[in-house]
Amino acid sequence: MGADGAWSAIPGDEVLRIPGFPMKAVDTNGAGDCHAGVLCALLCEGVPLEEAVRCANAASALSVTRSGPATCPDRKEVERLLGRAF
């Protein structure tokens, strides 16, 4: 959904729209890979799905502000955008 965020759905639960972080996009190449990678990494750390999606949304939003496909931000950059640690 780009700047609009992402949907989260678990069978038997309600479908949630997790808001995005609108940014001035420079290059969207790799944003989906960034989102998927951050989401998977956080789920492996035991972060709850909704929070993991929110962090992945933030990471992919930051990634589009840079040129090139390998532009996933580091954890501290994502935490600054979120205004807190995760």
NORQUIFEN-V156476 format. One record per backbone hydrogen bond with DSSP energy under -1.0 kcal/mol. NH is the residue of the N-H (numbers start at 1). CO is the residue of the C=O. Records with the same first field share a line. If there is no record, write none. Layout:
NH: CO, CO
//
This chain:
4: 1
5: 2
6: 18
8: 16
13: 10
16: 8
18: 6
26: 64
27: 64
31: 28
34: 30
35: 31
36: 32
37: 33
38: 34
39: 35
40: 36
41: 37
42: 38
43: 39
44: 40
45: 41
46: 43
47: 42
52: 48
53: 49
54: 50
55: 51
56: 52
57: 53
58: 54
59: 55
60: 56
61: 57
62: 58
63: 59
64: 60
65: 62
66: 63
78: 74
79: 75
80: 76
81: 77
82: 78
83: 79
84: 79
//
